[in-house]
Amino acid sequence: MAEFEYTVTGMTCGHCEASVRGEVSKIEGVQDVRVSAASGSLTIVASGEVADDAVLAAVDEAGYSAVRA
């Protein structure tokens, strides 16, 4: 298992967290997604390497911006 950390901007509530979680969960290999609007954090647990481009695109699809922490 590998863990990846990102900082997400623009989230303000539980609905925001759910949107990001839903999109990121679709990425192949992702096992768990932890999102916190309060801290602006996104933690992904995956079975292998996850491409940053895929994560950033998923967060963008949810309506937010992210950078690798």
N, CA, C, O and CB atoms as a CASP TS submission, in Angstrom:
PFRMAT TS
TARGET T0000
AUTHOR 0000-0000-0000
METHOD Language model
MODEL 1
PARENT N/A
ATOM      1  N   MET     1       0.841  -1.187   0.000  1.00  0.00           N
ATOM      2  CA  MET     1       0.000   0.000   0.000  1.00  0.00           C
ATOM      3  C   MET     1       0.884   1.248   0.000  1.00  0.00           C
ATOM      4  O   MET     1       1.938   1.281   0.635  1.00  0.00           O
ATOM      5  CB  MET     1      -0.955   0.000   1.223  1.00  0.00           C
ATOM      6  N   ALA     2       0.439   2.247  -0.710  1.00  0.00           N
ATOM      7  CA  ALA     2       1.154   3.518  -0.771  1.00  0.00           C
ATOM      8  C   ALA     2       0.191   4.625  -0.371  1.00  0.00           C
ATOM      9  O   ALA     2      -1.011   4.542  -0.623  1.00  0.00           O
ATOM     10  CB  ALA     2       1.745   3.773  -2.196  1.00  0.00           C
ATOM     11  N   GLU     3       0.736   5.661   0.255  1.00  0.00           N
ATOM     12  CA  GLU     3      -0.092   6.784   0.694  1.00  0.00           C
ATOM     13  C   GLU     3       0.389   8.061   0.023  1.00  0.00           C
ATOM     14  O   GLU     3       1.590   8.319  -0.058  1.00  0.00           O
ATOM     15  CB  GLU     3      -0.056   6.932   2.236  1.00  0.00           C
ATOM     16  N   PHE     4      -0.567   8.865  -0.461  1.00  0.00           N
ATOM     17  CA  PHE     4      -0.259  10.099  -1.171  1.00  0.00           C
ATOM     18  C   PHE     4      -1.016  11.244  -0.529  1.00  0.00           C
ATOM     19  O   PHE     4      -2.195  11.106  -0.207  1.00  0.00           O
ATOM     20  CB  PHE     4      -0.610   9.983  -2.672  1.00  0.00           C
ATOM     21  N   GLU     5      -0.347  12.382  -0.339  1.00  0.00           N
ATOM     22  CA  GLU     5      -0.939  13.544   0.332  1.00  0.00           C
ATOM     23  C   GLU     5      -1.056  14.714  -0.651  1.00  0.00           C
ATOM     24  O   GLU     5      -0.148  14.988  -1.436  1.00  0.00           O
ATOM     25  CB  GLU     5      -0.088  13.956   1.569  1.00  0.00           C
ATOM     26  N   TYR     6      -2.204  15.392  -0.580  1.00  0.00           N
ATOM     27  CA  TYR     6      -2.451  16.569  -1.413  1.00  0.00           C
ATOM     28  C   TYR     6      -3.081  17.659  -0.565  1.00  0.00           C
ATOM     29  O   TYR     6      -3.698  17.385   0.464  1.00  0.00           O
ATOM     30  CB  TYR     6      -3.361  16.220  -2.620  1.00  0.00           C
ATOM     31  N   THR     7      -2.918  18.894  -1.006  1.00  0.00           N
ATOM     32  CA  THR     7      -3.601  20.032  -0.401  1.00  0.00           C
ATOM     33  C   THR     7      -4.656  20.499  -1.397  1.00  0.00           C
ATOM     34  O   THR     7      -4.354  20.773  -2.559  1.00  0.00           O
ATOM     35  CB  THR     7      -2.594  21.193  -0.033  1.00  0.00           C
ATOM     36  N   VAL     8      -5.898  20.586  -0.925  1.00  0.00           N
ATOM     37  CA  VAL     8      -7.025  20.968  -1.785  1.00  0.00           C
ATOM     38  C   VAL     8      -7.541  22.332  -1.339  1.00  0.00           C
ATOM     39  O   VAL     8      -7.752  22.561  -0.148  1.00  0.00           O
ATOM     40  CB  VAL     8      -8.169  19.896  -1.733  1.00  0.00           C
ATOM     41  N   THR     9      -7.742  23.237  -2.296  1.00  0.00           N
ATOM     42  CA  THR     9      -8.272  24.557  -1.969  1.00  0.00           C
ATOM     43  C   THR     9      -9.706  24.677  -2.471  1.00  0.00           C
ATOM     44  O   THR     9     -10.080  24.109  -3.497  1.00  0.00           O
ATOM     45  CB  THR     9      -7.388  25.670  -2.579  1.00  0.00           C
ATOM     46  N   GLY    10     -10.494  25.432  -1.717  1.00  0.00           N
ATOM     47  CA  GLY    10     -11.863  25.724  -2.124  1.00  0.00           C
ATOM     48  C   GLY    10     -12.927  24.929  -1.390  1.00  0.00           C
ATOM     49  O   GLY    10     -14.111  25.249  -1.499  1.00  0.00           O
ATOM     50  N   MET    11     -12.537  23.892  -0.637  1.00  0.00           N
ATOM     51  CA  MET    11     -13.530  23.095   0.084  1.00  0.00           C
ATOM     52  C   MET    11     -13.963  23.836   1.355  1.00  0.00           C
ATOM     53  O   MET    11     -13.138  24.420   2.056  1.00  0.00           O
ATOM     54  CB  MET    11     -12.959  21.690   0.437  1.00  0.00           C
ATOM     55  N   THR    12     -15.271  23.802   1.638  1.00  0.00           N
ATOM     56  CA  THR    12     -15.771  24.479   2.831  1.00  0.00           C
ATOM     57  C   THR    12     -16.694  23.617   3.691  1.00  0.00           C
ATOM     58  O   THR    12     -17.033  24.012   4.807  1.00  0.00           O
ATOM     59  CB  THR    12     -16.494  25.721   2.428  1.00  0.00           C
ATOM     60  N   CYS    13     -17.110  22.446   3.196  1.00  0.00           N
ATOM     61  CA  CYS    13     -18.126  21.681   3.940  1.00  0.00           C
ATOM     62  C   CYS    13     -18.049  20.192   3.618  1.00  0.00           C
ATOM     63  O   CYS    13     -17.225  19.747   2.819  1.00  0.00           O
ATOM     64  CB  CYS    13     -19.535  22.210   3.621  1.00  0.00           C
ATOM     65  N   GLY    14     -18.927  19.446   4.259  1.00  0.00           N
ATOM     66  CA  GLY    14     -18.995  18.009   4.045  1.00  0.00           C
ATOM     67  C   GLY    14     -19.370  17.631   2.621  1.00  0.00           C
ATOM     68  O   GLY    14     -18.902  16.618   2.100  1.00  0.00           O
ATOM     69  N   HIS    15     -20.209  18.439   1.993  1.00  0.00           N
ATOM     70  CA  HIS    15     -20.577  18.177   0.601  1.00  0.00           C
ATOM     71  C   HIS    15     -19.340  18.288  -0.292  1.00  0.00           C
ATOM     72  O   HIS    15     -19.159  17.489  -1.211  1.00  0.00           O
ATOM     73  CB  HIS    15     -21.681  19.163   0.129  1.00  0.00           C
ATOM     74  N   CYS    16     -18.505  19.267  -0.023  1.00  0.00           N
ATOM     75  CA  CYS    16     -17.253  19.429  -0.777  1.00  0.00           C
ATOM     76  C   CYS    16     -16.386  18.181  -0.617  1.00  0.00           C
ATOM     77  O   CYS    16     -15.851  17.655  -1.593  1.00  0.00           O
ATOM     78  CB  CYS    16     -16.476  20.693  -0.301  1.00  0.00           C
ATOM     79  N   GLU    17     -16.256  17.718   0.618  1.00  0.00           N
ATOM     80  CA  GLU    17     -15.463  16.518   0.894  1.00  0.00           C
ATOM     81  C   GLU    17     -16.007  15.321   0.120  1.00  0.00           C
ATOM     82  O   GLU    17     -15.247  14.564  -0.484  1.00  0.00           O
ATOM     83  CB  GLU    17     -15.452  16.213   2.404  1.00  0.00           C
ATOM     84  N   ALA    18     -17.328  15.157   0.143  1.00  0.00           N
ATOM     85  CA  ALA    18     -17.961  14.032  -0.545  1.00  0.00           C
ATOM     86  C   ALA    18     -17.732  14.094  -2.055  1.00  0.00           C
ATOM     87  O   ALA    18     -17.518  13.063  -2.693  1.00  0.00           O
ATOM     88  CB  ALA    18     -19.458  14.009  -0.247  1.00  0.00           C
ATOM     89  N   SER    19     -17.776  15.289  -2.621  1.00  0.00           N
ATOM     90  CA  SER    19     -17.543  15.460  -4.065  1.00  0.00           C
ATOM     91  C   SER    19     -16.126  15.022  -4.435  1.00  0.00           C
ATOM     92  O   SER    19     -15.929  14.278  -5.396  1.00  0.00           O
ATOM     93  CB  SER    19     -17.772  16.936  -4.485  1.00  0.00           C
ATOM     94  N   VAL    20     -15.149  15.487  -3.668  1.00  0.00           N
ATOM     95  CA  VAL    20     -13.756  15.125  -3.932  1.00  0.00           C
ATOM     96  C   VAL    20     -13.571  13.627  -3.726  1.00  0.00           C
ATOM     97  O   VAL    20     -12.964  12.959  -4.564  1.00  0.00           O
ATOM     98  CB  VAL    20     -12.790  15.924  -3.015  1.00  0.00           C
ATOM     99  N   ARG    21     -14.083  13.094  -2.630  1.00  0.00           N
ATOM    100  CA  ARG    21     -13.954  11.664  -2.333  1.00  0.00           C
ATOM    101  C   ARG    21     -14.543  10.820  -3.466  1.00  0.00           C
ATOM    102  O   ARG    21     -13.947   9.827  -3.882  1.00  0.00           O
ATOM    103  CB  ARG    21     -14.653  11.324  -0.996  1.00  0.00           C
ATOM    104  N   GLY    22     -15.710  11.220  -3.957  1.00  0.00           N
ATOM    105  CA  GLY    22     -16.363  10.467  -5.020  1.00  0.00           C
ATOM    106  C   GLY    22     -15.551  10.415  -6.297  1.00  0.00           C
ATOM    107  O   GLY    22     -15.436   9.358  -6.917  1.00  0.00           O
ATOM    108  N   GLU    23     -14.989  11.536  -6.694  1.00  0.00           N
ATOM    109  CA  GLU    23     -14.207  11.583  -7.940  1.00  0.00           C
ATOM    110  C   GLU    23     -12.882  10.839  -7.794  1.00  0.00           C
ATOM    111  O   GLU    23     -12.498  10.079  -8.683  1.00  0.00           O
ATOM    112  CB  GLU    23     -13.942  13.041  -8.352  1.00  0.00           C
ATOM    113  N   VAL    24     -12.183  11.050  -6.681  1.00  0.00           N
ATOM    114  CA  VAL    24     -10.875  10.416  -6.487  1.00  0.00           C
ATOM    115  C   VAL    24     -11.022   8.905  -6.327  1.00  0.00           C
ATOM    116  O   VAL    24     -10.141   8.150  -6.738  1.00  0.00           O
ATOM    117  CB  VAL    24     -10.164  11.012  -5.257  1.00  0.00           C
ATOM    118  N   SER    25     -12.122   8.463  -5.737  1.00  0.00           N
ATOM    119  CA  SER    25     -12.355   7.030  -5.540  1.00  0.00           C
ATOM    120  C   SER    25     -12.455   6.266  -6.857  1.00  0.00           C
ATOM    121  O   SER    25     -12.262   5.051  -6.880  1.00  0.00           O
ATOM    122  CB  SER    25     -13.620   6.818  -4.737  1.00  0.00           C
ATOM    123  N   LYS    26     -12.754   6.960  -7.949  1.00  0.00           N
ATOM    124  CA  LYS    26     -12.887   6.329  -9.264  1.00  0.00           C
ATOM    125  C   LYS    26     -11.544   5.952  -9.895  1.00  0.00           C
ATOM    126  O   LYS    26     -11.500   5.185 -10.857  1.00  0.00           O
ATOM    127  CB  LYS    26     -13.632   7.253 -10.192  1.00  0.00           C
ATOM    128  N   ILE    27     -10.444   6.496  -9.350  1.00  0.00           N
ATOM    129  CA  ILE    27      -9.119   6.241  -9.922  1.00  0.00           C
ATOM    130  C   ILE    27      -8.714   4.795  -9.643  1.00  0.00           C
ATOM    131  O   ILE    27      -8.850   4.307  -8.521  1.00  0.00           O
ATOM    132  CB  ILE    27      -8.061   7.230  -9.341  1.00  0.00           C
ATOM    133  N   GLU    28      -8.222   4.126 -10.663  1.00  0.00           N
ATOM    134  CA  GLU    28      -7.832   2.720 -10.536  1.00  0.00           C
ATOM    135  C   GLU    28      -6.742   2.556  -9.476  1.00  0.00           C
ATOM    136  O   GLU    28      -5.753   3.288  -9.467  1.00  0.00           O
ATOM    137  CB  GLU    28      -7.343   2.171 -11.893  1.00  0.00           C
ATOM    138  N   GLY    29      -6.940   1.589  -8.588  1.00  0.00           N
ATOM    139  CA  GLY    29      -5.952   1.284  -7.562  1.00  0.00           C
ATOM    140  C   GLY    29      -6.192   1.980  -6.232  1.00  0.00           C
ATOM    141  O   GLY    29      -5.588   1.614  -5.224  1.00  0.00           O
ATOM    142  N   VAL    30      -7.069   2.982  -6.219  1.00  0.00           N
ATOM    143  CA  VAL    30      -7.343   3.709  -4.980  1.00  0.00           C
ATOM    144  C   VAL    30      -8.161   2.821  -4.044  1.00  0.00           C
ATOM    145  O   VAL    30      -9.218   2.313  -4.418  1.00  0.00           O
ATOM    146  CB  VAL    30      -8.093   5.043  -5.270  1.00  0.00           C
ATOM    147  N   GLN    31      -7.657   2.643  -2.824  1.00  0.00           N
ATOM    148  CA  GLN    31      -8.304   1.797  -1.826  1.00  0.00           C
ATOM    149  C   GLN    31      -9.092   2.609  -0.795  1.00  0.00           C
ATOM    150  O   GLN    31     -10.152   2.182  -0.339  1.00  0.00           O
ATOM    151  CB  GLN    31      -7.264   0.946  -1.122  1.00  0.00           C
ATOM    152  N   ASP    32      -8.563   3.791  -0.429  1.00  0.00           N
ATOM    153  CA  ASP    32      -9.189   4.626   0.597  1.00  0.00           C
ATOM    154  C   ASP    32      -8.895   6.087   0.291  1.00  0.00           C
ATOM    155  O   ASP    32      -7.822   6.429  -0.208  1.00  0.00           O
ATOM    156  CB  ASP    32      -8.681   4.246   2.021  1.00  0.00           C
ATOM    157  N   VAL    33      -9.869   6.946   0.598  1.00  0.00           N
ATOM    158  CA  VAL    33      -9.718   8.386   0.378  1.00  0.00           C
ATOM    159  C   VAL    33     -10.170   9.093   1.651  1.00  0.00           C
ATOM    160  O   VAL    33     -11.297   8.905   2.109  1.00  0.00           O
ATOM    161  CB  VAL    33     -10.547   8.874  -0.875  1.00  0.00           C
ATOM    162  N   ARG    34      -9.283   9.908   2.217  1.00  0.00           N
ATOM    163  CA  ARG    34      -9.627  10.711   3.387  1.00  0.00           C
ATOM    164  C   ARG    34      -9.524  12.183   2.996  1.00  0.00           C
ATOM    165  O   ARG    34      -8.494  12.634   2.495  1.00  0.00           O
ATOM    166  CB  ARG    34      -8.693  10.379   4.607  1.00  0.00           C
ATOM    167  N   VAL    35     -10.605  12.921   3.234  1.00  0.00           N
ATOM    168  CA  VAL    35     -10.674  14.328   2.832  1.00  0.00           C
ATOM    169  C   VAL    35     -11.112  15.153   4.027  1.00  0.00           C
ATOM    170  O   VAL    35     -12.022  14.759   4.756  1.00  0.00           O
ATOM    171  CB  VAL    35     -11.651  14.531   1.631  1.00  0.00           C
ATOM    172  N   SER    36     -10.462  16.310   4.235  1.00  0.00           N
ATOM    173  CA  SER    36     -10.857  17.218   5.305  1.00  0.00           C
ATOM    174  C   SER    36     -10.965  18.636   4.752  1.00  0.00           C
ATOM    175  O   SER    36      -9.973  19.220   4.314  1.00  0.00           O
ATOM    176  CB  SER    36      -9.845  17.162   6.480  1.00  0.00           C
ATOM    177  N   ALA    37     -12.176  19.182   4.775  1.00  0.00           N
ATOM    178  CA  ALA    37     -12.368  20.565   4.344  1.00  0.00           C
ATOM    179  C   ALA    37     -11.700  21.512   5.329  1.00  0.00           C
ATOM    180  O   ALA    37     -11.158  22.544   4.931  1.00  0.00           O
ATOM    181  CB  ALA    37     -13.869  20.897   4.212  1.00  0.00           C
ATOM    182  N   ALA    38     -11.735  21.167   6.612  1.00  0.00           N
ATOM    183  CA  ALA    38     -11.171  22.031   7.652  1.00  0.00           C
ATOM    184  C   ALA    38      -9.674  22.261   7.460  1.00  0.00           C
ATOM    185  O   ALA    38      -9.184  23.377   7.630  1.00  0.00           O
ATOM    186  CB  ALA    38     -11.424  21.427   9.024  1.00  0.00           C
ATOM    187  N   SER    39      -8.958  21.203   7.108  1.00  0.00           N
ATOM    188  CA  SER    39      -7.506  21.336   6.931  1.00  0.00           C
ATOM    189  C   SER    39      -7.100  21.440   5.467  1.00  0.00           C
ATOM    190  O   SER    39      -5.940  21.716   5.160  1.00  0.00           O
ATOM    191  CB  SER    39      -6.799  20.159   7.565  1.00  0.00           C
ATOM    192  N   GLY    40      -8.053  21.220   4.563  1.00  0.00           N
ATOM    193  CA  GLY    40      -7.742  21.269   3.136  1.00  0.00           C
ATOM    194  C   GLY    40      -6.870  20.103   2.693  1.00  0.00           C
ATOM    195  O   GLY    40      -6.091  20.224   1.748  1.00  0.00           O
ATOM    196  N   SER    41      -7.004  18.978   3.379  1.00  0.00           N
ATOM    197  CA  SER    41      -6.133  17.850   3.062  1.00  0.00           C
ATOM    198  C   SER    41      -6.875  16.726   2.346  1.00  0.00           C
ATOM    199  O   SER    41      -8.074  16.515   2.527  1.00  0.00           O
ATOM    200  CB  SER    41      -5.500  17.317   4.328  1.00  0.00           C
ATOM    201  N   LEU    42      -6.109  16.023   1.531  1.00  0.00           N
ATOM    202  CA  LEU    42      -6.588  14.848   0.811  1.00  0.00           C
ATOM    203  C   LEU    42      -5.514  13.784   0.952  1.00  0.00           C
ATOM    204  O   LEU    42      -4.366  13.998   0.564  1.00  0.00           O
ATOM    205  CB  LEU    42      -6.898  15.166  -0.707  1.00  0.00           C
ATOM    206  N   THR    43      -5.884  12.639   1.507  1.00  0.00           N
ATOM    207  CA  THR    43      -4.960  11.522   1.650  1.00  0.00           C
ATOM    208  C   THR    43      -5.540  10.345   0.886  1.00  0.00           C
ATOM    209  O   THR    43      -6.701   9.976   1.065  1.00  0.00           O
ATOM    210  CB  THR    43      -4.717  11.162   3.155  1.00  0.00           C
ATOM    211  N   ILE    44      -4.708   9.760   0.030  1.00  0.00           N
ATOM    212  CA  ILE    44      -5.123   8.626  -0.784  1.00  0.00           C
ATOM    213  C   ILE    44      -4.277   7.425  -0.401  1.00  0.00           C
ATOM    214  O   ILE    44      -3.052   7.514  -0.328  1.00  0.00           O
ATOM    215  CB  ILE    44      -4.993   8.940  -2.303  1.00  0.00           C
ATOM    216  N   VAL    45      -4.934   6.307  -0.160  1.00  0.00           N
ATOM    217  CA  VAL    45      -4.243   5.041   0.054  1.00  0.00           C
ATOM    218  C   VAL    45      -4.535   4.191  -1.173  1.00  0.00           C
ATOM    219  O   VAL    45      -5.691   3.969  -1.533  1.00  0.00           O
ATOM    220  CB  VAL    45      -4.704   4.324   1.396  1.00  0.00           C
ATOM    221  N   ALA    46      -3.461   3.717  -1.811  1.00  0.00           N
ATOM    222  CA  ALA    46      -3.618   2.975  -3.060  1.00  0.00           C
ATOM    223  C   ALA    46      -2.783   1.705  -3.040  1.00  0.00           C
ATOM    224  O   ALA    46      -1.829   1.576  -2.274  1.00  0.00           O
ATOM    225  CB  ALA    46      -3.226   3.847  -4.257  1.00  0.00           C
ATOM    226  N   SER    47      -3.164   0.779  -3.895  1.00  0.00           N
ATOM    227  CA  SER    47      -2.452  -0.491  -3.990  1.00  0.00           C
ATOM    228  C   SER    47      -1.117  -0.351  -4.712  1.00  0.00           C
ATOM    229  O   SER    47      -0.285  -1.257  -4.665  1.00  0.00           O
ATOM    230  CB  SER    47      -3.311  -1.514  -4.699  1.00  0.00           C
ATOM    231  N   GLY    48      -0.915   0.762  -5.368  1.00  0.00           N
ATOM    232  CA  GLY    48       0.336   1.013  -6.081  1.00  0.00           C
ATOM    233  C   GLY    48       0.463   2.499  -6.358  1.00  0.00           C
ATOM    234  O   GLY    48      -0.157   3.326  -5.690  1.00  0.00           O
ATOM    235  N   GLU    49       1.269   2.823  -7.344  1.00  0.00           N
ATOM    236  CA  GLU    49       1.481   4.224  -7.702  1.00  0.00           C
ATOM    237  C   GLU    49       0.218   4.811  -8.324  1.00  0.00           C
ATOM    238  O   GLU    49      -0.464   4.154  -9.111  1.00  0.00           O
ATOM    239  CB  GLU    49       2.669   4.363  -8.672  1.00  0.00           C
ATOM    240  N   VAL    50      -0.080   6.050  -7.962  1.00  0.00           N
ATOM    241  CA  VAL    50      -1.213   6.772  -8.542  1.00  0.00           C
ATOM    242  C   VAL    50      -0.639   8.022  -9.210  1.00  0.00           C
ATOM    243  O   VAL    50       0.111   8.773  -8.585  1.00  0.00           O
ATOM    244  CB  VAL    50      -2.308   7.140  -7.445  1.00  0.00           C
ATOM    245  N   ALA    51      -0.987   8.242 -10.462  1.00  0.00           N
ATOM    246  CA  ALA    51      -0.464   9.386 -11.208  1.00  0.00           C
ATOM    247  C   ALA    51      -1.039  10.688 -10.657  1.00  0.00           C
ATOM    248  O   ALA    51      -2.250  10.820 -10.477  1.00  0.00           O
ATOM    249  CB  ALA    51      -0.789   9.249 -12.710  1.00  0.00           C
ATOM    250  N   ASP    52      -0.153  11.645 -10.393  1.00  0.00           N
ATOM    251  CA  ASP    52      -0.598  12.958  -9.916  1.00  0.00           C
ATOM    252  C   ASP    52      -1.611  13.578 -10.871  1.00  0.00           C
ATOM    253  O   ASP    52      -2.585  14.191 -10.436  1.00  0.00           O
ATOM    254  CB  ASP    52       0.600  13.899  -9.743  1.00  0.00           C
ATOM    255  N   ASP    53      -1.380  13.418 -12.168  1.00  0.00           N
ATOM    256  CA  ASP    53      -2.289  13.992 -13.166  1.00  0.00           C
ATOM    257  C   ASP    53      -3.710  13.473 -12.988  1.00  0.00           C
ATOM    258  O   ASP    53      -4.674  14.224 -13.136  1.00  0.00           O
ATOM    259  CB  ASP    53      -1.795  13.677 -14.578  1.00  0.00           C
ATOM    260  N   ALA    54      -3.835  12.188 -12.669  1.00  0.00           N
ATOM    261  CA  ALA    54      -5.161  11.594 -12.479  1.00  0.00           C
ATOM    262  C   ALA    54      -5.835  12.168 -11.246  1.00  0.00           C
ATOM    263  O   ALA    54      -7.034  12.450 -11.263  1.00  0.00           O
ATOM    264  CB  ALA    54      -5.059  10.068 -12.359  1.00  0.00           C
ATOM    265  N   VAL    55      -5.070  12.343 -10.175  1.00  0.00           N
ATOM    266  CA  VAL    55      -5.630  12.904  -8.938  1.00  0.00           C
ATOM    267  C   VAL    55      -6.035  14.357  -9.155  1.00  0.00           C
ATOM    268  O   VAL    55      -7.132  14.761  -8.770  1.00  0.00           O
ATOM    269  CB  VAL    55      -4.610  12.799  -7.777  1.00  0.00           C
ATOM    270  N   LEU    56      -5.165  15.131  -9.764  1.00  0.00           N
ATOM    271  CA  LEU    56      -5.463  16.553  -9.987  1.00  0.00           C
ATOM    272  C   LEU    56      -6.677  16.712 -10.894  1.00  0.00           C
ATOM    273  O   LEU    56      -7.498  17.604 -10.679  1.00  0.00           O
ATOM    274  CB  LEU    56      -4.245  17.275 -10.601  1.00  0.00           C
ATOM    275  N   ALA    57      -6.797  15.860 -11.902  1.00  0.00           N
ATOM    276  CA  ALA    57      -7.951  15.914 -12.803  1.00  0.00           C
ATOM    277  C   ALA    57      -9.236  15.542 -12.062  1.00  0.00           C
ATOM    278  O   ALA    57     -10.282  16.145 -12.299  1.00  0.00           O
ATOM    279  CB  ALA    57      -7.739  14.973 -14.007  1.00  0.00           C
ATOM    280  N   ALA    58      -9.166  14.562 -11.174  1.00  0.00           N
ATOM    281  CA  ALA    58     -10.346  14.151 -10.409  1.00  0.00           C
ATOM    282  C   ALA    58     -10.797  15.261  -9.469  1.00  0.00           C
ATOM    283  O   ALA    58     -11.992  15.530  -9.350  1.00  0.00           O
ATOM    284  CB  ALA    58     -10.053  12.872  -9.610  1.00  0.00           C
ATOM    285  N   VAL    59      -9.850  15.902  -8.805  1.00  0.00           N
ATOM    286  CA  VAL    59     -10.183  17.008  -7.903  1.00  0.00           C
ATOM    287  C   VAL    59     -10.763  18.173  -8.707  1.00  0.00           C
ATOM    288  O   VAL    59     -11.719  18.818  -8.276  1.00  0.00           O
ATOM    289  CB  VAL    59      -8.928  17.468  -7.104  1.00  0.00           C
ATOM    290  N   ASP    60     -10.185  18.434  -9.866  1.00  0.00           N
ATOM    291  CA  ASP    60     -10.695  19.488 -10.739  1.00  0.00           C
ATOM    292  C   ASP    60     -12.130  19.173 -11.186  1.00  0.00           C
ATOM    293  O   ASP    60     -12.978  20.064 -11.240  1.00  0.00           O
ATOM    294  CB  ASP    60      -9.773  19.660 -11.968  1.00  0.00           C
ATOM    295  N   GLU    61     -12.389  17.914 -11.502  1.00  0.00           N
ATOM    296  CA  GLU    61     -13.732  17.486 -11.914  1.00  0.00           C
ATOM    297  C   GLU    61     -14.748  17.735 -10.797  1.00  0.00           C
ATOM    298  O   GLU    61     -15.918  18.015 -11.057  1.00  0.00           O
ATOM    299  CB  GLU    61     -13.726  15.989 -12.304  1.00  0.00           C
ATOM    300  N   ALA    62     -14.285  17.630  -9.558  1.00  0.00           N
ATOM    301  CA  ALA    62     -15.164  17.877  -8.397  1.00  0.00           C
ATOM    302  C   ALA    62     -15.359  19.376  -8.167  1.00  0.00           C
ATOM    303  O   ALA    62     -16.222  19.784  -7.391  1.00  0.00           O
ATOM    304  CB  ALA    62     -14.576  17.221  -7.122  1.00  0.00           C
ATOM    305  N   GLY    63     -14.548  20.196  -8.850  1.00  0.00           N
ATOM    306  CA  GLY    63     -14.708  21.642  -8.749  1.00  0.00           C
ATOM    307  C   GLY    63     -13.712  22.351  -7.857  1.00  0.00           C
ATOM    308  O   GLY    63     -13.946  23.484  -7.437  1.00  0.00           O
ATOM    309  N   TYR    64     -12.586  21.682  -7.560  1.00  0.00           N
ATOM    310  CA  TYR    64     -11.596  22.250  -6.652  1.00  0.00           C
ATOM    311  C   TYR    64     -10.210  22.153  -7.268  1.00  0.00           C
ATOM    312  O   TYR    64     -10.035  21.578  -8.343  1.00  0.00           O
ATOM    313  CB  TYR    64     -11.631  21.536  -5.288  1.00  0.00           C
ATOM    314  N   SER    65      -9.215  22.725  -6.572  1.00  0.00           N
ATOM    315  CA  SER    65      -7.837  22.686  -7.031  1.00  0.00           C
ATOM    316  C   SER    65      -7.001  21.945  -6.008  1.00  0.00           C
ATOM    317  O   SER    65      -7.281  22.003  -4.810  1.00  0.00           O
ATOM    318  CB  SER    65      -7.285  24.111  -7.269  1.00  0.00           C
ATOM    319  N   ALA    66      -5.973  21.248  -6.474  1.00  0.00           N
ATOM    320  CA  ALA    66      -5.115  20.504  -5.570  1.00  0.00           C
ATOM    321  C   ALA    66      -3.658  20.589  -6.020  1.00  0.00           C
ATOM    322  O   ALA    66      -3.361  20.801  -7.196  1.00  0.00           O
ATOM    323  CB  ALA    66      -5.566  19.044  -5.487  1.00  0.00           C
ATOM    324  N   VAL    67      -2.764  20.418  -5.054  1.00  0.00           N
ATOM    325  CA  VAL    67      -1.339  20.298  -5.303  1.00  0.00           C
ATOM    326  C   VAL    67      -0.815  19.187  -4.408  1.00  0.00           C
ATOM    327  O   VAL    67      -1.372  18.923  -3.343  1.00  0.00           O
ATOM    328  CB  VAL    67      -0.590  21.649  -5.043  1.00  0.00           C
ATOM    329  N   ARG    68       0.252  18.543  -4.841  1.00  0.00           N
ATOM    330  CA  ARG    68       0.870  17.488  -4.035  1.00  0.00           C
ATOM    331  C   ARG    68       1.472  18.139  -2.799  1.00  0.00           C
ATOM    332  O   ARG    68       2.169  19.149  -2.900  1.00  0.00           O
ATOM    333  CB  ARG    68       1.962  16.700  -4.851  1.00  0.00           C
ATOM    334  N   ALA    69       1.209  17.571  -1.652  1.00  0.00           N
ATOM    335  CA  ALA    69       1.719  18.143  -0.392  1.00  0.00           C
ATOM    336  C   ALA    69       3.141  17.698  -0.156  1.00  0.00           C
ATOM    337  O   ALA    69       3.746  18.072   0.849  1.00  0.00           O
ATOM    338  CB  ALA    69       0.834  17.734   0.801  1.00  0.00           C
TER
END
